């Protein structure tokens, strides 16, 4: 069976559309955090949005490899989420939910690709699924910290970094304003050696 005549081909198009939409939804959420002074969270969401772009890029490449001269339109029927609104805390939970849903879709796509003999595409779907599950964990971790108001309060001494001026301080709680450049608390992040960005 040729790729262009397969269910896997349609699944590539569905996955491409989903990744493009995820990227845009994440940019909406990123804008909300940045607008409200949470630059560290916004930067992390922006990095994840860029990763979604690269997922879409790899999927698009596989679609083009099927028959680059003849592809004009690919008819797909699929549902896509429109859940995120302008509630920062709830949006984090919804982003995690979206990632879980995407991982579930990739499980289906993997099975179809393997059944149809497209092992290279099944491998790509598996790799993307692994990343989507990691994104889900990150969004849930930030959601939990945000909800419990523990983004900038830790139980042990933590190394905080101001990305605006490079100031580094160690304490259980991040400063309200950076001692050096007076940037608001929402810009600072935990030193990357300690785990999550925020």
N, C-alpha and C positions, 0 to 999 in steps of 0.2 A: 504494500500500500504506500502510495506517495503521501508525504506530509500534508500537502495542500488539500487532499481528499479525506483527511482523518478528523476524528473528534479532537485529537491532540492539537491540531491546527486551530480549531475554534477555541480550545482552552487557552492556547497561547494568547489569542486576541482578548479573551475574557480577563486573563491575568494582567495583560498589558493595560487594559482599561481600568482595572481595579487599582493597579499600582499608580497610575497617573492621577486617579481621583484621590487616593490616599495621600499622595504628596500634596495636592492642593488643600485638602482638609487640614493636614498638619500645618501648612503655612498659615491658614486662617487661625488655628489655635496658637501658633507661634506668635502671630501678630498680637493676639489678645494678651499674652503674657508680656511681651515686649512693651506694649502700650501701657500696661499696668506696673511697669518697673521691675519685672522679674527677668532680667536679661540672661541670667545663667540658665534658667529653665527654657527660655526662648531659644537660646543657642543650642541646647541639647535637642530640642524638638526640630530645629532647623537642620541639624546633622542627620537626624533620622529621616526627615523629608528628603534630603539629598540621597540617602541610601535607597529610598523608595524610587527616586529618579533612576538610579543605577539598576535597580531591578527591572524597571520598565525598559531601560535601554537594552538590557540583555535579552528580554523577551522579544522586543522589536527586532533585534538582530536575528533571532531564530525564525521569526515570521518572514523576514526578508530572504532568508536562506531557502525558504520553501519554493519560491518562484519569483524572484525580484522583478522580472519584466512584466508579469501579468497581474500582480496584486493591485487592485484599485480600491475595492471596499470589501470588508469582511462583515457579513451579517451575524450579529450575536444578540442573544436575548439573555439578559442577566439583571439581577437586582443589585443596587449599590446603596450604601448607607447615606442618610442625610440627617444624622442624629445630633451632631455637634451644634451647639448654639453659642451663646456668649457667657457661659458660666465656666470660669477657669477650672475650678475643682472638678466639676462633673465632666468636663471635656477630657480630662486626663483619664478618668475611668472609661469613658466611651472610646478613647483611642486604644486603650488596652483591649476592650471588647472587639473593636474592629480588627485588631491584629489577630486575636484568637479566631475570629470568623475567617480571615484570610488564610490562616494556617489550616483550618478545616477544609477550605476550598482546595488548597494545594494537595491535601491528602487524596481527594477525589481525582485531581488532575494527574497525580503520580500514578495511581492505579490504572487510569486509562492509558497513559503514555507507555507504561510497562506492558500492558495487554496488547497494545498496538505495535510494540517493538521499537519504540523511540526511546532507547535507554539514555541517550545524551540529554534529552529534554526531561525525562524523569529525574535525572540527576540534578539538572538546573532547578526544577520544581522543589526537590528535596532541600537543596541549599537555601533557596529563598524561604521555604517554610521554617527552617531552623532559625533564620534571622528574624522572621516575623514573631516567632515565639520569644526570642530575646527582647524584641521591641516591647512585647506585651509585658514582660517582667519589668522592664525599665519604667514604662508608663504606670504600672501598678505601684512600684516602689515610690515614685514621685507623688502619685495620688495619695498614698498612705501618709507620706511625710507632710504633704500639703494639708490634708484633712486634719491631721493631728497637730498641726502647727509645729512640726519638728524639722522643717527644712533647715533652719538656722540655729537649732538647739540640739546638741548631742549629749550623750551620757558620759563621754570621755573627751579629753582634750583632743582637738581637731585642728588641722592646719587649714586655715582659710586663705584664699588668694583673691586679690582684687585684680581683675583682668584689665581695668582701665589704667592703672598706674604700676602694677606689679607688686604692690605691698603684700607681705605675707605675715600672718599673725597666728598664734596658737592659743586656743581657748575652747571651752565647751560651747560657747555661743558666739555667733558672728556679730561683728560690730553693727550698730545702727547706721553709722556712716563710716566710710573708710577713714582711718586716722591720718592717712597721707593726702588723698585727693578729695575726700568727702563724698565719694560716690555712695549712692544709696545701697542698703543691705542687699537688695535684689540682684545686684550685679555679681556679688561674690560667690565663689564656689569652693568646694572642698578640693584640696590637692588631689590630683588624679591618682596618685600612688595609694590613696585611701579608699578608692572604690568609685561610687557614683559621683557624677559631676556635682550634684546638689545634695 
